[in-house]
Amino acid sequence: MSQPILVVDAAPQQGTVVLCDNGRQLARVALRTTIPADLLARASLVVHRFPHGPATEPEVTSAPDRAAAVAAGAWEPADTAARWALWEQLAAATPARRQVAVYDDHWFRGLPTVERSYGLPAEFCAQTGLTRSGRHGALHRQATALADGGRVLSVLIDFECSVAAAVDGQPRYCSGGATACEGVPGLCSSGDVDPAAVLFLVDRLGWSLDAIEAALQQRGGLQGVSRGIASLDELLQSDAPDARLAVDLLLHRLRRAIGSAAAVLDGFDAVLWSGSAAALAPALLDRLVAPLGYLGLPDQVRWGHSQLDLITATAQAALPVVASVSPANRW
């Protein structure tokens, strides 16, 4: 009989720890300063979600090159530091416990060069390594694989949100960029913002970089627009004008991303919807799709709900490594 695995998403604002067994979530708690000992004791190994990984490593590894991984996550230093700090905390406390890293951007390395590129001076991008690395690749890879090839759209609505598209399993479009500040707004992250506005805040208004980072990544997104509502189910149940605006903004930005993906792929053969919203509010899909009739949604396109969210997708990605742990080595 298999033992559960513990999946850790150590995002500074939405840290989560989930005990999973064969795709089922047995327990889910918010991550505070450390992993609860009772959950850790039940797990055969610990799987960590990392948004960025080195180009030289596979999607899943039990022997990550920490220095290379930290360099890959340099565009989100606070997020990267929080995730590696937890890895090192566990390694120091229980050296024999096996840990696995899942790199979220691995699948998006297959994007066309034009999709990964920014409109910046070539020498700047070459010197800094700045590229559109995408968001939530493990989830979108698994979601698009549920379709029988063709042009597939994957829409994630969770505490982080993104849209991706693939042709015959190969990524062709992503809404996310080098950080969580590009793309569709999340619960705390801003999504697309004119970068010149940030320069204005620094140069003309004297805002500190810490204050701007907090506005973009900690107090922004749907929580910022709604003036403090930090969960999607509460937003959907609220009649407050700011809450309604936050939901409308989310749907608008998702439609904009879907339209962009449709332009890149020249339409879709299937659409998959993932994340906690699939369980919380199926009617949200109807609101999202209703204005997209010009794309053939939903009548001419097959669409369905995926049971994936960011945690279960991370667990699924790690399953080959989990299977390689012999019973003698299980905890």
BAMI-249538 format. One line per field, with one value per atom (N, C-alpha, C): residue in one letter; atom name; z, x, y. Coordinates in steps of 0.02 Angstrom, whole numbers, plus 50000, padded with zeros to 5 digits. Example, Ala and Ser with C-alpha at 12.3 -4.5 7.8 and 13.67 -1.06 7.14 Angstrom:
<atoms>
residuo = A A A S S S
atomo = N CA C N CA C
w = 50390 50390 50390 50354 50357 50394
u = 50660 50615 50660 50642 50684 50645
v = 49716 49775 49835 49888 49947 50002
</atoms>
This chain:
<atoms>
residuo = M M M S S S Q Q Q P P P I I I L L L V V V V V V D D D A A A A A A P P P Q Q Q Q Q Q G G G T T T V V V V V V L L L C C C D D D N N N G G G R R R Q Q Q L L L A A A R R R V V V A A A L L L R R R T T T T T T I I I P P P A A A D D D L L L L L L A A A R R R A A A S S S L L L V V V V V V H H H R R R F F F P P P H H H G G G P P P A A A T T T E E E P P P E E E V V V T T T S S S A A A P P P D D D R R R A A A A A A A A A V V V A A A A A A G G G A A A W W W E E E P P P A A A D D D T T T A A A A A A R R R W W W A A A L L L W W W E E E Q Q Q L L L A A A A A A A A A T T T P P P A A A R R R R R R Q Q Q V V V A A A V V V Y Y Y D D D D D D H H H W W W F F F R R R G G G L L L P P P T T T V V V E E E R R R S S S Y Y Y G G G L L L P P P A A A E E E F F F C C C A A A Q Q Q T T T G G G L L L T T T R R R S S S G G G R R R H H H G G G A A A L L L H H H R R R Q Q Q A A A T T T A A A L L L A A A D D D G G G G G G R R R V V V L L L S S S V V V L L L I I I D D D F F F E E E C C C S S S V V V A A A A A A A A A V V V D D D G G G Q Q Q P P P R R R Y Y Y C C C S S S G G G G G G A A A T T T A A A C C C E E E G G G V V V P P P G G G L L L C C C S S S S S S G G G D D D V V V D D D P P P A A A A A A V V V L L L F F F L L L V V V D D D R R R L L L G G G W W W S S S L L L D D D A A A I I I E E E A A A A A A L L L Q Q Q Q Q Q R R R G G G G G G L L L Q Q Q G G G V V V S S S R R R G G G I I I A A A S S S L L L D D D E E E L L L L L L Q Q Q S S S D D D A A A P P P D D D A A A R R R L L L A A A V V V D D D L L L L L L L L L H H H R R R L L L R R R R R R A A A I I I G G G S S S A A A A A A A A A V V V L L L D D D G G G F F F D D D A A A V V V L L L W W W S S S G G G S S S A A A A A A A A A L L L A A A P P P A A A L L L L L L D D D R R R L L L V V V A A A P P P L L L G G G Y Y Y L L L G G G L L L P P P D D D Q Q Q V V V R R R W W W G G G H H H S S S Q Q Q L L L D D D L L L I I I T T T A A A T T T A A A Q Q Q A A A A A A L L L P P P V V V V V V A A A S S S V V V S S S P P P A A A N N N R R R W W W
atomo = N CA C N CA C N CA C N CA C N CA C N CA C N CA C N CA C N CA C N CA C N CA C N CA C N CA C N CA C N CA C N CA C N CA C N CA C N CA C N CA C N CA C N CA C N CA C N CA C N CA C N CA C N CA C N CA C N CA C N CA C N CA C N CA C N CA C N CA C N CA C N CA C N CA C N CA C N CA C N CA C N CA C N CA C N CA C N CA C N CA C N CA C N CA C N CA C N CA C N CA C N CA C N CA C N CA C N CA C N CA C N CA C N CA C N CA C N CA C N CA C N CA C N CA C N CA C N CA C N CA C N CA C N CA C N CA C N CA C N CA C N CA C N CA C N CA C N CA C N CA C N CA C N CA C N CA C N CA C N CA C N CA C N CA C N CA C N CA C N CA C N CA C N CA C N CA C N CA C N CA C N CA C N CA C N CA C N CA C N CA C N CA C N CA C N CA C N CA C N CA C N CA C N CA C N CA C N CA C N CA C N CA C N CA C N CA C N CA C N CA C N CA C N CA C N CA C N CA C N CA C N CA C N CA C N CA C N CA C N CA C N CA C N CA C N CA C N CA C N CA C N CA C N CA C N CA C N CA C N CA C N CA C N CA C N CA C N CA C N CA C N CA C N CA C N CA C N CA C N CA C N CA C N CA C N CA C N CA C N CA C N CA C N CA C N CA C N CA C N CA C N CA C N CA C N CA C N CA C N CA C N CA C N CA C N CA C N CA C N CA C N CA C N CA C N CA C N CA C N CA C N CA C N CA C N CA C N CA C N CA C N CA C N CA C N CA C N CA C N CA C N CA C N CA C N CA C N CA C N CA C N CA C N CA C N CA C N CA C N CA C N CA C N CA C N CA C N CA C N CA C N CA C N CA C N CA C N CA C N CA C N CA C N CA C N CA C N CA C N CA C N CA C N CA C N CA C N CA C N CA C N CA C N CA C N CA C N CA C N CA C N CA C N CA C N CA C N CA C N CA C N CA C N CA C N CA C N CA C N CA C N CA C N CA C N CA C N CA C N CA C N CA C N CA C N CA C N CA C N CA C N CA C N CA C N CA C N CA C N CA C N CA C N CA C N CA C N CA C N CA C N CA C N CA C N CA C N CA C N CA C N CA C N CA C N CA C N CA C N CA C N CA C N CA C N CA C N CA C N CA C N CA C N CA C N CA C N CA C N CA C N CA C N CA C N CA C N CA C N CA C N CA C N CA C N CA C N CA C N CA C N CA C N CA C N CA C N CA C N CA C N CA C N CA C N CA C N CA C N CA C N CA C N CA C N CA C N CA C N CA C N CA C N CA C N CA C N CA C N CA C N CA C N CA C N CA C N CA C N CA C N CA C N CA C N CA C N CA C N CA C N CA C N CA C N CA C N CA C N CA C N CA C N CA C N CA C N CA C N CA C N CA C N CA C N CA C N CA C N CA C N CA C N CA C N CA C N CA C N CA C N CA C N CA C N CA C N CA C N CA C N CA C N CA C N CA C N CA C N CA C N CA C
w = 50000 50000 50000 49956 49951 50010 50025 50077 50045 50080 50052 50041 49999 49990 50013 50034 50057 50005 49980 49929 49961 49949 49980 49927 49933 49892 49940 49944 49994 49969 49928 49906 49967 49971 50031 50051 50002 50018 50022 49990 49987 50000 50050 50064 50084 50055 50066 50073 50117 50126 50118 50074 50061 50064 50101 50102 50048 50001 49943 49940 49914 49903 49839 49788 49723 49695 49701 49673 49719 49775 49823 49876 49895 49948 50015 50059 50124 50176 50171 50219 50185 50201 50171 50224 50233 50283 50253 50281 50262 50291 50252 50276 50317 50378 50421 50418 50473 50473 50460 50471 50461 50444 50421 50402 50464 50472 50531 50539 50599 50612 50599 50614 50605 50532 50488 50416 50390 50414 50393 50411 50469 50492 50449 50416 50376 50304 50284 50214 50197 50138 50114 50088 50060 50039 50032 50024 50020 49950 49918 49850 49853 49827 49829 49759 49756 49693 49687 49631 49616 49549 49547 49483 49430 49451 49402 49416 49362 49369 49317 49329 49281 49215 49161 49095 49088 49131 49127 49165 49200 49242 49215 49232 49210 49251 49234 49270 49343 49357 49424 49441 49499 49519 49595 49617 49688 49708 49658 49672 49635 49656 49621 49631 49580 49585 49615 49680 49715 49687 49676 49651 49583 49539 49473 49478 49524 49533 49562 49609 49636 49582 49539 49484 49435 49423 49378 49406 49473 49505 49526 49496 49518 49506 49459 49445 49499 49540 49597 49660 49683 49737 49802 49823 49887 49883 49828 49819 49818 49779 49773 49840 49877 49942 49991 49991 50038 50024 49961 49943 49961 49946 49962 50037 50072 50145 50177 50152 50180 50162 50101 50080 50128 50141 50183 50256 50278 50346 50356 50308 50313 50308 50263 50254 50318 50354 50416 50472 50475 50530 50522 50460 50447 50386 50392 50335 50293 50323 50286 50245 50258 50223 50150 50105 50034 50014 49976 49950 49874 49842 49769 49748 49696 49668 49602 49594 49531 49503 49444 49413 49367 49384 49350 49279 49264 49198 49147 49167 49123 49057 49059 48997 48949 48976 48933 48899 48915 48878 48805 48791 48722 48683 48713 48677 48618 48566 48511 48537 48505 48527 48528 48479 48476 48535 48562 48620 48685 48686 48746 48749 48695 48690 48713 48739 48756 48705 48696 48650 48682 48702 48735 48695 48708 48672 48680 48625 48626 48676 48682 48728 48800 48815 48883 48901 48856 48870 48874 48832 48832 48898 48922 48983 49046 49045 49106 49104 49046 49040 49045 49037 49042 48984 49002 48952 48981 48938 48961 48977 49040 49061 49075 49075 49084 49157 49171 49239 49237 49289 49302 49247 49224 49168 49184 49246 49262 49256 49279 49274 49202 49164 49095 49052 49065 49028 49039 49102 49117 49091 49096 49072 48997 48959 48886 48865 48905 48889 48896 48931 48938 48873 48827 48761 48714 48660 48612 48558 48579 48531 48505 48450 48421 48459 48448 48479 48545 48600 48666 48706 48735 48780 48852 48896 48967 49007 49048 49089 49162 49200 49272 49309 49355 49400 49471 49507 49574 49611 49664 49696 49649 49600 49542 49481 49429 49369 49308 49258 49195 49140 49078 49019 48977 48952 48907 48851 48797 48741 48710 48682 48653 48589 48546 48486 48490 48491 48496 48555 48611 48672 48678 48627 48629 48643 48692 48711 48654 48645 48593 48619 48677 48704 48780 48813 48885 48902 48951 48972 49022 49057 49109 49081 49120 49098 49144 49155 49198 49271 49289 49359 49361 49422 49430 49414 49399 49383 49309 49270 49201 49192 49153 49138 49173 49191 49222 49297 49326 49398 49439 49494 49542 49603 49656 49716 49745 49742 49770 49719 49661 49611 49559 49535 49495 49425 49395 49324 49286 49222 49178 49205 49209 49228 49182 49159 49117 49155 49130 49167 49175 49129 49136 49197 49219 49279 49340 49341 49397 49398 49339 49335 49360 49343 49365 49441 49471 49544 49579 49550 49580 49568 49506 49487 49507 49499 49510 49578 49604 49668 49726 49711 49765 49801 49771 49803 49810 49865 49873 49832 49815 49778 49819 49884 49927 49925 49926 49924 49858 49804 49738 49732 49757 49755 49794 49852 49893 49855 49821 49784 49726 49695 49637 49657 49710 49724 49789 49834 49899 49912 49891 49905 49841 49785 49721 49703 49638 49613 49636 49641 49660 49731 49775 49843 49845 49804 49803 49774 49718 49686 49731 49766 49809 49878 49890 49955 50012 49998 50054 50054 50005 50004 49972 50010 49990 49971 49957 49932 49878 49828 49770 49788 49833 49851 49885 49928 49960 49908 49859 49807 49768 49752 49712 49751 49817 49858 49878 49869 49892 49842 49868 49826 49828 49862 49866 49797 49779 49712 49697 49746 49733 49720 49754 49743 49674 49653 49586 49533 49546 49498 49494 49550 49549 49507 49515 49475 49402 49387 49318 49287 49326 49300 49285 49330 49318 49254 49245 49185 49122 49127 49070 49049 49098 49082 49057 49084 49058 48986 48970 48901 48855 48878 48838 48824 48875 48866 48819 48827 48783 48711 48701 48633 48603 48644 48620 48600 48642 48626 48562 48553 48492 48430 48436 48379 48362 48413 48402 48371 48394 48372 48316 48300 48249 48272 48335 48362 48405 48433 48479 48459 48478 48473 48540 48594 48661 48710 48764 48817 48884 48927 48993 49045 49097 49151 49215 49248 49307 49365 49425 49484 49530 49587 49639 49616 49567 49544 49512 49484 49452 49503 49565 49617 49653 49659 49697 49658 49594 49557 49484 49468 49398 49354 49383 49344 49319 49351 49329 49258 49241 49173 49123 49139 49094 49083 49136 49130 49088 49096 49058 48984 48968 48899 48859 48892 48857 48804 48817 48766 48712 48715 48668 48611 48594 48542 48475 48463 48399 48392 48448 48446 48441 48441 48440 48508 48561 48629 48656 48688 48698 48648 48601 48561 48513 48477 48426 48453 48515 48543 48603 48606 48664 48723 48780 48839 48900 48951 49011 49071 49128 49191 49206 49224 49249 49325 49356 49430 49458 49414 49435 49468 49519 49541 49548 49573 49573 49616 49671 49715 49685 49662 49635 49571 49532 49472 49492 49545 49569 49593 49629 49652 49594 49544 49485 49448 49443 49408 49443 49510 49549 49552 49526 49534 49509 49451 49430 49481 49514 49566 49627 49644 49701 49690 49629 49614 49620 49612 49615 49686 49736 49805 49826 49842 49860 49929 49944 50010 50067 50056 50110 50126 50078 50087 50107 50116 50133 50207 50224 50294 50322
u = 50042 50000 50044 50029 50071 50060 50113 50107 50095 50061 50048 50113 50108 50162 50138 50184 50168 50190 50142 50157 50158 50211 50221 50224 50182 50186 50202 50265 50288 50284 50234 50225 50216 50251 50248 50178 50134 50067 50014 50025 49973 50004 50048 50081 50032 50043 49997 50035 50010 50037 49979 49989 49935 49962 49929 49945 49903 49937 49903 49918 49870 49879 49844 49883 49855 49807 49827 49787 49733 49720 49670 49703 49669 49694 49666 49711 49691 49686 49729 49729 49761 49735 49760 49761 49819 49825 49865 49855 49896 49966 50016 50085 50101 50122 50143 50219 50252 50325 50359 50322 50351 50296 50316 50268 50243 50177 50151 50182 50205 50240 50197 50131 50088 50080 50077 50073 50140 50194 50260 50272 50247 50258 50221 50168 50128 50153 50201 50220 50281 50279 50336 50392 50375 50423 50388 50428 50402 50416 50364 50369 50360 50408 50406 50390 50345 50331 50376 50413 50456 50433 50416 50395 50449 50513 50568 50620 50647 50700 50754 50814 50869 50853 50878 50867 50900 50949 50986 50954 50899 50869 50801 50779 50712 50657 50595 50538 50538 50558 50557 50627 50652 50718 50722 50756 50769 50838 50877 50944 50952 50915 50918 50984 51005 51062 51037 51046 51015 51039 51104 51131 51101 51095 51067 50992 50957 50886 50873 50914 50907 50919 50968 50982 50923 50891 50834 50774 50770 50714 50732 50786 50810 50760 50714 50665 50611 50606 50560 50599 50644 50690 50657 50605 50572 50537 50503 50468 50518 50571 50622 50655 50672 50705 50660 50595 50549 50545 50544 50538 50601 50659 50721 50735 50712 50721 50685 50626 50589 50623 50648 50685 50744 50782 50841 50822 50766 50743 50729 50696 50681 50744 50788 50850 50892 50891 50929 50895 50829 50792 50789 50779 50773 50814 50879 50923 50907 50878 50863 50800 50759 50695 50707 50675 50683 50639 50668 50631 50638 50585 50583 50562 50595 50577 50540 50485 50448 50452 50481 50491 50433 50397 50335 50345 50403 50413 50443 50455 50490 50455 50390 50352 50356 50356 50356 50422 50473 50536 50526 50472 50457 50418 50404 50369 50411 50378 50415 50455 50511 50553 50515 50473 50436 50389 50363 50319 50357 50420 50461 50496 50493 50533 50496 50534 50509 50534 50497 50517 50567 50623 50676 50741 50790 50854 50884 50908 50934 50990 51033 51089 51065 51011 50984 50960 50921 50895 50951 51003 51059 51098 51107 51146 51108 51042 51003 50968 50961 50925 50849 50824 50753 50715 50665 50624 50555 50507 50440 50440 50444 50452 50386 50330 50265 50251 50188 50166 50127 50137 50095 50102 50163 50173 50153 50166 50149 50074 50035 49962 49939 49963 49940 49962 50021 50042 49994 49975 49930 49860 49837 49769 49764 49813 49809 49816 49850 49858 49792 49743 49678 49639 49656 49623 49660 49627 49657 49694 49744 49784 49746 49769 49738 49755 49714 49725 49686 49722 49691 49705 49653 49658 49652 49696 49694 49687 49634 49620 49623 49667 49673 49646 49598 49575 49581 49629 49645 49671 49711 49740 49791 49816 49851 49811 49812 49772 49816 49802 49839 49802 49822 49795 49853 49847 49898 49864 49900 49873 49927 49906 49953 49924 49968 49949 49982 49941 49966 50015 49997 50037 50096 50111 50168 50145 50175 50152 50163 50113 50117 50100 50068 50048 50047 50066 50057 50041 49998 49981 50032 50066 50114 50182 50221 50287 50341 50390 50446 50427 50374 50351 50275 50248 50176 50143 50183 50155 50138 50147 50125 50067 50017 49963 49899 49860 49795 49804 49766 49773 49758 49795 49780 49747 49742 49711 49753 49819 49863 49908 49918 49964 49927 49959 49925 49904 49943 49934 49964 49947 49977 49970 50025 50027 50078 50062 50108 50173 50230 50293 50315 50294 50313 50280 50223 50190 50234 50269 50314 50372 50399 50453 50430 50368 50340 50335 50312 50305 50371 50424 50490 50519 50517 50552 50514 50449 50410 50378 50356 50319 50361 50420 50465 50446 50407 50389 50451 50455 50510 50496 50549 50540 50502 50512 50475 50400 50382 50311 50279 50317 50290 50284 50334 50331 50271 50258 50201 50135 50130 50069 50059 50113 50108 50097 50129 50131 50097 50084 50056 49988 49978 49914 49875 49899 49866 49816 49805 49759 49688 49651 49580 49572 49620 49616 49622 49667 49675 49614 49589 49531 49470 49461 49402 49409 49466 49481 49483 49517 49534 49504 49460 49432 49484 49507 49565 49548 49485 49468 49416 49422 49378 49305 49293 49224 49191 49228 49199 49185 49229 49217 49153 49144 49086 49021 49024 48964 48948 48996 48987 48949 48907 48870 48903 48959 48993 49017 49011 49032 49105 49149 49220 49231 49194 49199 49174 49119 49093 49143 49175 49225 49283 49305 49361 49344 49283 49263 49258 49228 49223 49292 49339 49407 49439 49430 49458 49430 49365 49334 49356 49361 49382 49454 49499 49568 49575 49535 49536 49512 49459 49435 49488 49522 49574 49630 49649 49701 49677 49614 49586 49585 49566 49566 49636 49686 49755 49776 49758 49775 49741 49678 49641 49675 49701 49735 49799 49834 49897 49883 49830 49816 49764 49733 49679 49621 49602 49544 49565 49514 49526 49484 49509 49471 49443 49475 49453 49475 49437 49452 49447 49498 49498 49501 49460 49455 49479 49529 49559 49559 49572 49579 49520 49526 49475 49408 49408 49346 49300 49329 49288 49242 49265 49223 49181 49208 49173 49114 49124 49073 49072 49041 49037 49003 48958 48924 48972 49030 49080 49103 49105 49124 49074 49010 48959 48968 48983 48995 49057 49108 49169 49159 49122 49117 49063 49011 48953 48971 49015 49031 49078 49101 49151 49122 49059 49028 49063 49096 49132 49189 49211 49263 49235 49169 49138 49132 49139 49133 49063 49031 49055 49027 48984 48945 48987 49032 49070 49135 49152 49215 49200 49235 49229 49262 49229 49260 49240 49281 49266 49305 49289 49322 49378 49435 49489 49488 49507 49509 49575 49617 49682 49678 49720 49736 49812 49840 49913 49946 49912 49941 49936 49877 49869 49911 49919 49961 50034 50056 50124 50133 50084 50087 50089 50047 50045 50111 50142 50206 50259 50255 50306 50294 50238 50221 50275 50307 50360 50416 50433 50485 50458 50394 50364 50366 50351 50349 50418 50470 50538 50562 50524 50543 50524 50572 50556 50524 50485 50453 50503 50563 50613 50636 50628 50651 50595 50536 50480 50482 50453 50452 50382
v = 49940 50000 50062 50110 50170 50216 50254 50304 50372 50417 50483 50522 50573 50620 50689 50730 50797 50847 50887 50937 51005 51042 51107 51161 51212 51272 51329 51349 51397 51469 51485 51554 51599 51655 51697 51718 51731 51757 51703 51646 51594 51525 51521 51458 51403 51343 51288 51223 51179 51112 51063 51013 50966 50894 50852 50781 50746 50713 50683 50608 50571 50499 50481 50462 50443 50496 50559 50613 50640 50606 50629 50672 50725 50769 50745 50722 50696 50751 50800 50855 50916 50975 51036 51091 51123 51176 51233 51292 51349 51342 51360 51356 51418 51407 51463 51469 51454 51459 51392 51338 51272 51223 51164 51112 51077 51067 51032 50963 50947 50885 50824 50829 50771 50753 50802 50788 50761 50790 50768 50695 50675 50607 50556 50577 50531 50524 50566 50571 50527 50498 50458 50503 50560 50610 50677 50730 50798 50824 50851 50877 50953 50990 51063 51090 51138 51173 51234 51238 51296 51325 51390 51420 51419 51423 51428 51374 51346 51297 51308 51279 51286 51251 51279 51249 51181 51167 51105 51047 51060 51008 50988 50926 50903 50936 50921 50950 50929 50867 50840 50813 50832 50807 50801 50750 50741 50766 50790 50816 50882 50933 50997 51033 51070 51114 51179 51187 51243 51310 51317 51381 51398 51349 51361 51377 51343 51356 51425 51447 51514 51566 51554 51600 51601 51544 51541 51580 51583 51619 51689 51718 51783 51839 51830 51883 51887 51836 51837 51817 51860 51840 51822 51859 51844 51776 51763 51699 51642 51650 51598 51585 51638 51630 51592 51608 51575 51500 51481 51410 51371 51400 51365 51365 51416 51416 51357 51342 51285 51219 51214 51154 51143 51195 51190 51177 51205 51193 51119 51088 51017 50974 50994 50956 50956 51012 51017 50978 50980 50948 50873 50850 50777 50760 50754 50744 50682 50631 50569 50573 50624 50629 50651 50616 50631 50689 50736 50793 50794 50819 50822 50892 50918 50983 50973 51010 51011 51082 51089 51155 51171 51224 51241 51266 51292 51323 51275 51212 51166 51156 51145 51131 51190 51250 51310 51323 51284 51291 51271 51235 51216 51268 51326 51379 51404 51427 51459 51519 51532 51588 51653 51664 51727 51735 51680 51682 51694 51675 51683 51751 51789 51850 51912 51960 52026 52077 52131 52184 52231 52205 52243 52237 52281 52274 52205 52177 52109 52100 52152 52145 52144 52180 52179 52109 52078 52011 51960 51968 51922 51926 51987 51997 51975 51983 51969 51902 51872 51809 51817 51879 51891 51858 51819 51786 51772 51761 51743 51668 51653 51583 51549 51586 51555 51539 51524 51507 51442 51401 51342 51288 51278 51232 51160 51137 51067 51056 51105 51099 51102 51152 51159 51100 51072 51013 50955 50944 50889 50902 50964 50980 50970 50995 50989 50916 50875 50804 50766 50795 50761 50761 50806 50808 50761 50743 50697 50736 50772 50810 50871 50898 50957 51021 51072 51138 51141 51146 51140 51203 51231 51288 51263 51287 51270 51335 51338 51398 51379 51411 51399 51459 51447 51500 51473 51501 51479 51541 51531 51590 51623 51585 51612 51592 51634 51621 51626 51586 51591 51553 51568 51535 51510 51450 51422 51384 51373 51336 51293 51236 51188 51160 51137 51100 51031 50980 50911 50903 50935 50927 50973 51013 51058 51130 51163 51230 51281 51323 51374 51444 51448 51513 51509 51564 51570 51642 51652 51720 51746 51702 51722 51739 51776 51797 51775 51819 51804 51803 51838 51842 51838 51836 51835 51901 51952 52018 52025 51973 51975 51926 51946 51901 51918 51867 51875 51889 51936 51948 51885 51877 51825 51855 51817 51845 51902 51896 51948 51981 51950 51976 52016 52068 52119 52097 52052 52041 52100 52106 52156 52227 52262 52333 52367 52427 52465 52475 52449 52457 52529 52573 52643 52675 52647 52673 52661 52604 52589 52639 52653 52702 52771 52788 52852 52854 52800 52798 52808 52780 52786 52856 52878 52939 53002 53003 53064 53068 53011 53012 52986 52960 52939 52876 52833 52770 52727 52689 52642 52579 52544 52482 52430 52430 52383 52397 52461 52480 52460 52468 52450 52374 52338 52265 52239 52269 52248 52261 52319 52335 52287 52265 52220 52147 52125 52053 52032 52079 52060 52090 52152 52187 52201 52174 52187 52134 52126 52075 52085 52031 52034 52060 52043 52067 52143 52171 52243 52279 52254 52285 52282 52226 52217 52248 52279 52311 52260 52204 52160 52090 52073 52005 51959 51909 51870 51798 51782 51715 51722 51677 51681 51666 51620 51604 51664 51700 51760 51814 51821 51870 51855 51791 51772 51780 51776 51781 51853 51898 51967 52009 52054 52102 52171 52178 52243 52263 52327 52350 52333 52341 52326 52252 52210 52137 52119 52150 52137 52160 52217 52241 52192 52165 52118 52056 52029 51971 51990 52048 52070 52079 52106 52114 52047 51999 51932 51902 51905 51876 51913 51979 52019 52001 51996 51980 51908 51863 51794 51792 51828 51830 51860 51911 51942 51892 51853 51803 51747 51727 51675 51699 51762 51790 51791 51807 51807 51736 51687 51618 51595 51616 51598 51626 51687 51717 51680 51656 51619 51551 51516 51448 51444 51501 51502 51459 51467 51430 51371 51336 51281 51221 51163 51101 51078 51100 51081 51134 51140 51188 51152 51160 51131 51186 51180 51228 51195 51224 51194 51244 51218 51260 51256 51289 51285 51313 51360 51389 51338 51285 51233 51201 51195 51166 51218 51279 51331 51360 51371 51409 51388 51330 51310 51363 51402 51454 51507 51512 51561 51545 51481 51461 51488 51485 51511 51585 51622 51694 51708 51666 51675 51663 51609 51586 51623 51646 51674 51726 51774 51824 51800 51737 51713 51671 51684 51646 51651 51706 51715 51665 51635 51584 51514 51509 51443 51413 51453 51427 51440 51392 51323 51274 51296 51249 51206 51239 51202 51171 51187 51163 51118 51062 51019 51053 51054 51083 51043 51047 51008 51033 51006 51024 50975 51001 50960 50962 50908 50905 50932 50958 50982 51051 51060 51128 51129 51184 51190 51136 51117 51066 50997 50978 50910 50902 50955 50950 50939 50972 50962 50890 50864 50795 50746 50758 50714 50714 50774 50777 50736 50731 50696 50621 50596 50525 50477 50491 50444 50438 50493 50490 50453 50466 50431 50356 50334 50263 50231 50272 50244 50233 50258 50248 50178 50136 50067 50065 50012 50008 50011 49987 49989 50059 50103 50172 50220 50194 50238 50256 50313 50334 50321
</atoms>
